[in-house]
Amino acid sequence: MSIAIPDPSREERAAFLKRFQRFGSEASVESYRALFHPDAQLFDDGMERPIGVAEIPAHIAGVLALIRGFRMDVERWRARGRVVFVEAHNAGEIAGKPVSWRAVYRLELDGSQVRDGRRYFDRAPLLAALDPARATALAALDPGPGFAVPGAEAVRATGASPAELVQRCAAAWRAGRPETLAELFREDGALVAPGVARPLGRAEVGGHYRRLAALLGGARLAPRSWAGDDALLFVEWEAPAAPTGARPAGGVERFDLREGLVLAARTYFDSSGPAFGRRSDTD
């Protein structure tokens, strides 16, 4: 019988965020290990399976050896229950080349420590730093100029609360009509996504989601967790059934909201792996 884990207190959450920011500015095996509960597990894109606490020191030691001068700057965060989403900017050097990338960390807390951690980011630019021959963008994800759903610019957008926005997103994927997510965007709204060279305007957003669904083999994403308020919302997605031969896809969407509509969105997922028909360095 599993034991229910209570939600962290405000003080416990603050203590965790302080240690998390310390790791970002003073990255070391010790400051990273201190973030995790003794029964924690961690999973990042590129891993074959989640790892436990005993494996975490070797994992982060390898990361810090590969990415010299690693630094993580926390930009924003939101919490709901045991879940905390942290959006951060990362930087360092790989093979003597400066690299920077953005990531969202989805963390389930037990007190002031991580019980279950998942990091979402696009590995493609980092892999390209190791091997310049690798493409830094996935052409199939970039719709190109003018890729829009006919009539999308005329769709009337209607505002909603954060919980309602999550429900509407889930309903669009469940119905197999992710292109209707464009209805959640303001007329001046924009989306930034891995593998896409430029921000997409509202008229192009529906086409992007429809293209993404096709690349995922028709998988219908479902929300795993979310946190946010009327200004900022994070939603973690997972694909219940992955295309044959591919690992299940997962990602996070970050929405900046104004009056219940999306002003700016950024999606975090790994465009370099088999879920998008690309060979990763772990295959």
ZAKE-310185 format. One record per residue (C-alpha): residue number from 1; residue in three letters; x, y, z. Coordinates in Angstrom, 2 decimals, always signed. Example, Ala and Ser with C-alpha at 12.3 -4.5 7.8 and 13.67 -1.06 7.14 Angstrom:
<recs>
{1; 'Ala'; {+12.30; -4.50; +7.80}},
{2; 'Ser'; {+13.67; -1.06; +7.14}},
</recs>
This chain:
<recs>
{1; 'Met'; {+0.00; +0.00; +0.00}},
{2; 'Ser'; {+1.49; +3.32; -1.08}},
{3; 'Ile'; {+1.82; +6.18; +1.40}},
{4; 'Ala'; {+0.25; +9.49; +0.41}},
{5; 'Ile'; {+2.86; +12.23; +0.22}},
{6; 'Pro'; {+1.59; +15.61; +1.48}},
{7; 'Asp'; {+2.01; +18.78; -0.52}},
{8; 'Pro'; {+5.11; +20.76; +0.45}},
{9; 'Ser'; {+4.67; +23.80; +2.66}},
{10; 'Arg'; {+5.53; +27.25; +1.36}},
{11; 'Glu'; {+8.73; +27.13; +3.42}},
{12; 'Glu'; {+9.73; +23.72; +2.04}},
{13; 'Arg'; {+9.12; +24.87; -1.53}},
{14; 'Ala'; {+11.19; +28.02; -0.91}},
{15; 'Ala'; {+14.02; +25.94; +0.56}},
{16; 'Phe'; {+14.04; +23.71; -2.52}},
{17; 'Leu'; {+14.08; +26.64; -4.94}},
{18; 'Lys'; {+16.98; +28.20; -3.02}},
{19; 'Arg'; {+19.01; +24.98; -3.37}},
{20; 'Phe'; {+18.00; +24.66; -7.02}},
{21; 'Gln'; {+19.24; +28.18; -7.76}},
{22; 'Arg'; {+22.43; +27.45; -5.86}},
{23; 'Phe'; {+23.11; +24.45; -8.10}},
{24; 'Gly'; {+22.58; +26.69; -11.12}},
{25; 'Ser'; {+25.19; +29.18; -9.97}},
{26; 'Glu'; {+27.58; +26.72; -8.25}},
{27; 'Ala'; {+27.10; +23.52; -10.24}},
{28; 'Ser'; {+28.68; +20.47; -8.64}},
{29; 'Val'; {+27.90; +16.84; -7.99}},
{30; 'Glu'; {+27.27; +17.67; -4.33}},
{31; 'Ser'; {+24.89; +20.60; -4.93}},
{32; 'Tyr'; {+22.94; +18.51; -7.44}},
{33; 'Arg'; {+22.69; +15.41; -5.25}},
{34; 'Ala'; {+21.36; +17.57; -2.40}},
{35; 'Leu'; {+18.23; +18.31; -4.44}},
{36; 'Phe'; {+16.97; +14.71; -4.38}},
{37; 'His'; {+15.01; +12.63; -1.91}},
{38; 'Pro'; {+16.56; +9.23; -1.02}},
{39; 'Asp'; {+13.79; +7.50; -2.99}},
{40; 'Ala'; {+13.91; +9.86; -5.98}},
{41; 'Gln'; {+14.08; +9.01; -9.65}},
{42; 'Leu'; {+15.20; +11.20; -12.55}},
{43; 'Phe'; {+14.51; +10.97; -16.27}},
{44; 'Asp'; {+15.84; +13.16; -19.08}},
{45; 'Asp'; {+15.49; +12.88; -22.84}},
{46; 'Gly'; {+18.31; +10.68; -24.13}},
{47; 'Met'; {+18.08; +8.29; -21.19}},
{48; 'Glu'; {+17.03; +4.71; -21.81}},
{49; 'Arg'; {+15.18; +4.58; -18.49}},
{50; 'Pro'; {+14.68; +6.60; -15.29}},
{51; 'Ile'; {+17.61; +6.47; -12.89}},
{52; 'Gly'; {+17.64; +6.28; -9.09}},
{53; 'Val'; {+19.53; +8.28; -6.49}},
{54; 'Ala'; {+22.53; +5.94; -6.52}},
{55; 'Glu'; {+23.06; +6.69; -10.23}},
{56; 'Ile'; {+22.52; +10.45; -10.08}},
{57; 'Pro'; {+26.06; +11.48; -9.00}},
{58; 'Ala'; {+27.69; +9.68; -11.94}},
{59; 'His'; {+25.06; +11.11; -14.30}},
{60; 'Ile'; {+25.60; +14.74; -13.31}},
{61; 'Ala'; {+29.38; +14.27; -13.17}},
{62; 'Gly'; {+29.25; +13.20; -16.82}},
{63; 'Val'; {+27.10; +16.19; -17.75}},
{64; 'Leu'; {+29.41; +18.67; -16.03}},
{65; 'Ala'; {+32.46; +17.07; -17.65}},
{66; 'Leu'; {+30.86; +17.44; -21.08}},
{67; 'Ile'; {+29.48; +20.97; -20.56}},
{68; 'Arg'; {+32.32; +23.05; -19.16}},
{69; 'Gly'; {+31.41; +26.10; -17.10}},
{70; 'Phe'; {+27.78; +25.02; -16.88}},
{71; 'Arg'; {+25.42; +27.64; -15.49}},
{72; 'Met'; {+21.67; +27.58; -15.06}},
{73; 'Asp'; {+19.72; +30.80; -14.51}},
{74; 'Val'; {+16.19; +30.34; -13.17}},
{75; 'Glu'; {+13.82; +32.66; -14.98}},
{76; 'Arg'; {+10.30; +31.75; -13.83}},
{77; 'Trp'; {+8.45; +29.07; -11.94}},
{78; 'Arg'; {+4.96; +28.00; -10.92}},
{79; 'Ala'; {+3.73; +25.37; -8.46}},
{80; 'Arg'; {+0.56; +23.37; -7.92}},
{81; 'Gly'; {+0.32; +20.75; -5.21}},
{82; 'Arg'; {+3.54; +18.73; -5.17}},
{83; 'Val'; {+4.54; +19.79; -8.68}},
{84; 'Val'; {+6.90; +22.66; -9.47}},
{85; 'Phe'; {+7.75; +23.79; -13.01}},
{86; 'Val'; {+10.95; +25.83; -13.37}},
{87; 'Glu'; {+11.89; +27.54; -16.64}},
{88; 'Ala'; {+15.59; +28.23; -16.95}},
{89; 'His'; {+18.30; +29.38; -19.32}},
{90; 'Asn'; {+21.39; +27.16; -19.46}},
{91; 'Ala'; {+24.83; +27.90; -20.86}},
{92; 'Gly'; {+28.34; +26.51; -21.02}},
{93; 'Glu'; {+30.89; +25.15; -23.49}},
{94; 'Ile'; {+30.96; +21.89; -25.41}},
{95; 'Ala'; {+34.21; +20.99; -27.15}},
{96; 'Gly'; {+35.33; +24.60; -26.69}},
{97; 'Lys'; {+32.20; +26.02; -28.35}},
{98; 'Pro'; {+29.78; +28.26; -26.44}},
{99; 'Val'; {+26.31; +26.74; -26.19}},
{100; 'Ser'; {+23.08; +27.92; -24.62}},
{101; 'Trp'; {+19.67; +26.37; -24.40}},
{102; 'Arg'; {+16.40; +26.75; -22.57}},
{103; 'Ala'; {+14.73; +24.05; -20.48}},
{104; 'Val'; {+11.76; +23.39; -18.25}},
{105; 'Tyr'; {+12.23; +21.23; -15.17}},
{106; 'Arg'; {+9.10; +19.43; -13.94}},
{107; 'Leu'; {+9.72; +18.41; -10.34}},
{108; 'Glu'; {+7.51; +16.53; -7.90}},
{109; 'Leu'; {+8.54; +17.35; -4.35}},
{110; 'Asp'; {+8.57; +15.38; -1.14}},
{111; 'Gly'; {+9.06; +18.08; +1.44}},
{112; 'Ser'; {+11.91; +20.24; +0.13}},
{113; 'Gln'; {+13.47; +17.53; -2.08}},
{114; 'Val'; {+12.73; +16.11; -5.52}},
{115; 'Arg'; {+10.93; +12.78; -5.49}},
{116; 'Asp'; {+10.44; +12.61; -9.27}},
{117; 'Gly'; {+12.26; +14.83; -11.76}},
{118; 'Arg'; {+11.97; +15.33; -15.50}},
{119; 'Arg'; {+13.79; +17.87; -17.67}},
{120; 'Tyr'; {+12.41; +18.93; -21.04}},
{121; 'Phe'; {+14.62; +20.56; -23.66}},
{122; 'Asp'; {+15.74; +20.12; -27.26}},
{123; 'Arg'; {+19.03; +18.23; -27.48}},
{124; 'Ala'; {+19.51; +18.90; -31.21}},
{125; 'Pro'; {+21.62; +22.09; -30.84}},
{126; 'Leu'; {+23.85; +20.43; -28.21}},
{127; 'Leu'; {+24.37; +17.33; -30.33}},
{128; 'Ala'; {+25.25; +19.58; -33.26}},
{129; 'Ala'; {+27.97; +21.19; -31.11}},
{130; 'Leu'; {+29.51; +17.74; -30.70}},
{131; 'Asp'; {+29.09; +16.88; -34.38}},
{132; 'Pro'; {+28.66; +19.86; -36.76}},
{133; 'Ala'; {+27.37; +17.50; -39.43}},
{134; 'Arg'; {+24.19; +16.97; -37.45}},
{135; 'Ala'; {+21.29; +19.21; -38.37}},
{136; 'Thr'; {+20.30; +21.67; -35.65}},
{137; 'Ala'; {+16.67; +21.74; -36.77}},
{138; 'Leu'; {+14.21; +19.14; -37.90}},
{139; 'Ala'; {+12.97; +20.23; -41.32}},
{140; 'Ala'; {+9.75; +18.24; -40.96}},
{141; 'Leu'; {+8.78; +20.35; -37.93}},
{142; 'Asp'; {+9.35; +23.69; -39.64}},
{143; 'Pro'; {+6.18; +24.51; -41.61}},
{144; 'Gly'; {+7.87; +27.12; -43.76}},
{145; 'Pro'; {+6.31; +30.47; -44.68}},
{146; 'Gly'; {+2.55; +30.61; -44.90}},
{147; 'Phe'; {+1.79; +27.13; -43.52}},
{148; 'Ala'; {-1.65; +27.86; -42.06}},
{149; 'Val'; {-4.98; +26.17; -41.57}},
{150; 'Pro'; {-7.46; +27.82; -44.00}},
{151; 'Gly'; {-9.62; +30.35; -42.19}},
{152; 'Ala'; {-7.52; +30.23; -39.01}},
{153; 'Glu'; {-7.05; +33.99; -39.00}},
{154; 'Ala'; {-10.83; +34.45; -38.78}},
{155; 'Val'; {-11.43; +32.14; -35.81}},
{156; 'Arg'; {-12.81; +33.96; -32.80}},
{157; 'Ala'; {-10.68; +33.42; -29.70}},
{158; 'Thr'; {-12.40; +33.07; -26.34}},
{159; 'Gly'; {-10.66; +33.48; -23.00}},
{160; 'Ala'; {-10.56; +30.91; -20.20}},
{161; 'Ser'; {-9.09; +30.23; -16.77}},
{162; 'Pro'; {-5.83; +28.21; -16.55}},
{163; 'Ala'; {-7.74; +25.03; -15.62}},
{164; 'Glu'; {-10.17; +25.59; -18.51}},
{165; 'Leu'; {-7.29; +26.16; -20.92}},
{166; 'Val'; {-5.77; +22.82; -19.91}},
{167; 'Gln'; {-9.15; +21.13; -20.41}},
{168; 'Arg'; {-9.59; +22.72; -23.84}},
{169; 'Cys'; {-6.10; +21.68; -24.91}},
{170; 'Ala'; {-6.75; +18.12; -23.75}},
{171; 'Ala'; {-10.09; +18.01; -25.56}},
{172; 'Ala'; {-8.50; +19.19; -28.82}},
{173; 'Trp'; {-5.87; +16.42; -28.71}},
{174; 'Arg'; {-8.40; +13.81; -27.58}},
{175; 'Ala'; {-10.66; +14.67; -30.52}},
{176; 'Gly'; {-7.74; +14.40; -32.95}},
{177; 'Arg'; {-8.04; +18.11; -33.81}},
{178; 'Pro'; {-4.95; +19.80; -32.33}},
{179; 'Glu'; {-5.18; +22.52; -34.99}},
{180; 'Thr'; {-8.08; +24.01; -33.01}},
{181; 'Leu'; {-5.58; +25.01; -30.31}},
{182; 'Ala'; {-5.11; +28.16; -32.38}},
{183; 'Glu'; {-8.44; +29.31; -30.93}},
{184; 'Leu'; {-6.70; +29.83; -27.58}},
{185; 'Phe'; {-4.28; +32.42; -29.01}},
{186; 'Arg'; {-4.72; +36.17; -29.21}},
{187; 'Glu'; {-4.58; +37.73; -32.66}},
{188; 'Asp'; {-1.07; +38.96; -31.85}},
{189; 'Gly'; {-0.09; +35.66; -30.18}},
{190; 'Ala'; {+2.99; +33.71; -31.22}},
{191; 'Leu'; {+4.48; +30.25; -30.70}},
{192; 'Val'; {+8.17; +29.23; -30.50}},
{193; 'Ala'; {+8.91; +25.51; -30.96}},
{194; 'Pro'; {+11.91; +23.19; -31.42}},
{195; 'Gly'; {+12.88; +22.67; -35.04}},
{196; 'Val'; {+11.14; +25.87; -36.14}},
{197; 'Ala'; {+13.41; +28.70; -37.19}},
{198; 'Arg'; {+11.07; +31.59; -36.35}},
{199; 'Pro'; {+8.09; +32.42; -34.12}},
{200; 'Leu'; {+4.79; +31.32; -35.64}},
{201; 'Gly'; {+1.87; +33.72; -35.80}},
{202; 'Arg'; {-1.65; +32.78; -34.79}},
{203; 'Ala'; {-2.72; +31.87; -38.32}},
{204; 'Glu'; {+0.15; +29.35; -38.51}},
{205; 'Val'; {-0.23; +27.81; -35.05}},
{206; 'Gly'; {-2.98; +25.38; -36.05}},
{207; 'Gly'; {-0.94; +24.11; -38.97}},
{208; 'His'; {+2.05; +23.52; -36.71}},
{209; 'Tyr'; {+0.05; +21.45; -34.22}},
{210; 'Arg'; {-1.48; +19.40; -37.04}},
{211; 'Arg'; {+2.00; +18.76; -38.48}},
{212; 'Leu'; {+3.33; +17.79; -35.04}},
{213; 'Ala'; {+0.51; +15.29; -34.55}},
{214; 'Ala'; {+1.28; +13.71; -37.93}},
{215; 'Leu'; {+4.97; +13.39; -37.08}},
{216; 'Leu'; {+4.02; +11.64; -33.85}},
{217; 'Gly'; {+2.19; +9.02; -35.88}},
{218; 'Gly'; {-1.22; +10.27; -34.85}},
{219; 'Ala'; {-0.49; +10.03; -31.13}},
{220; 'Arg'; {-2.91; +12.06; -29.05}},
{221; 'Leu'; {-1.21; +13.92; -26.24}},
{222; 'Ala'; {-2.72; +14.01; -22.77}},
{223; 'Pro'; {-1.88; +16.30; -19.83}},
{224; 'Arg'; {+0.19; +14.68; -17.07}},
{225; 'Ser'; {+0.48; +17.71; -14.79}},
{226; 'Trp'; {+0.14; +21.48; -14.88}},
{227; 'Ala'; {+0.67; +24.58; -12.77}},
{228; 'Gly'; {+0.03; +28.24; -13.33}},
{229; 'Asp'; {-2.14; +31.29; -12.88}},
{230; 'Asp'; {-3.73; +34.02; -14.99}},
{231; 'Ala'; {-0.30; +35.23; -16.19}},
{232; 'Leu'; {+1.78; +32.08; -16.71}},
{233; 'Leu'; {+0.83; +28.44; -17.29}},
{234; 'Phe'; {+2.94; +25.28; -17.68}},
{235; 'Val'; {+1.43; +22.04; -19.02}},
{236; 'Glu'; {+3.28; +18.71; -19.18}},
{237; 'Trp'; {+2.15; +16.40; -21.98}},
{238; 'Glu'; {+2.70; +12.74; -22.71}},
{239; 'Ala'; {+1.68; +10.43; -25.55}},
{240; 'Pro'; {-0.17; +7.38; -24.16}},
{241; 'Ala'; {+0.78; +5.30; -27.20}},
{242; 'Ala'; {+3.99; +5.97; -29.12}},
{243; 'Pro'; {+4.44; +5.17; -32.82}},
{244; 'Thr'; {+5.89; +1.73; -33.49}},
{245; 'Gly'; {+9.61; +1.62; -32.72}},
{246; 'Ala'; {+9.69; +5.01; -30.99}},
{247; 'Arg'; {+9.86; +5.91; -27.33}},
{248; 'Pro'; {+6.83; +7.73; -25.88}},
{249; 'Ala'; {+6.95; +11.44; -26.62}},
{250; 'Gly'; {+6.71; +14.01; -23.86}},
{251; 'Gly'; {+7.01; +17.73; -23.53}},
{252; 'Val'; {+6.04; +20.92; -21.75}},
{253; 'Glu'; {+4.23; +23.95; -23.10}},
{254; 'Arg'; {+4.68; +27.31; -21.45}},
{255; 'Phe'; {+1.94; +29.87; -22.05}},
{256; 'Asp'; {+2.10; +33.58; -21.26}},
{257; 'Leu'; {-1.52; +34.63; -20.76}},
{258; 'Arg'; {-3.42; +37.87; -21.12}},
{259; 'Glu'; {-7.13; +37.98; -20.23}},
{260; 'Gly'; {-7.46; +34.21; -20.59}},
{261; 'Leu'; {-5.78; +33.98; -23.99}},
{262; 'Val'; {-2.27; +32.97; -25.08}},
{263; 'Leu'; {-0.01; +35.92; -25.88}},
{264; 'Ala'; {+3.19; +33.87; -26.23}},
{265; 'Ala'; {+3.89; +30.14; -26.10}},
{266; 'Arg'; {+7.03; +28.05; -26.12}},
{267; 'Thr'; {+7.15; +24.27; -26.40}},
{268; 'Tyr'; {+9.91; +22.16; -24.87}},
{269; 'Phe'; {+10.61; +18.71; -26.29}},
{270; 'Asp'; {+13.48; +16.78; -27.85}},
{271; 'Ser'; {+13.38; +17.00; -31.64}},
{272; 'Ser'; {+16.52; +14.86; -31.97}},
{273; 'Gly'; {+15.15; +11.44; -31.04}},
{274; 'Pro'; {+13.30; +8.52; -32.62}},
{275; 'Ala'; {+9.83; +9.87; -31.86}},
{276; 'Phe'; {+10.42; +12.25; -34.77}},
{277; 'Gly'; {+12.11; +9.72; -37.00}},
{278; 'Arg'; {+15.64; +10.81; -36.09}},
{279; 'Arg'; {+18.44; +8.67; -34.77}},
{280; 'Ser'; {+19.70; +9.78; -31.35}},
{281; 'Asp'; {+23.12; +9.19; -29.88}},
{282; 'Thr'; {+21.66; +6.52; -27.60}},
{283; 'Asp'; {+20.10; +4.39; -30.37}},
</recs>
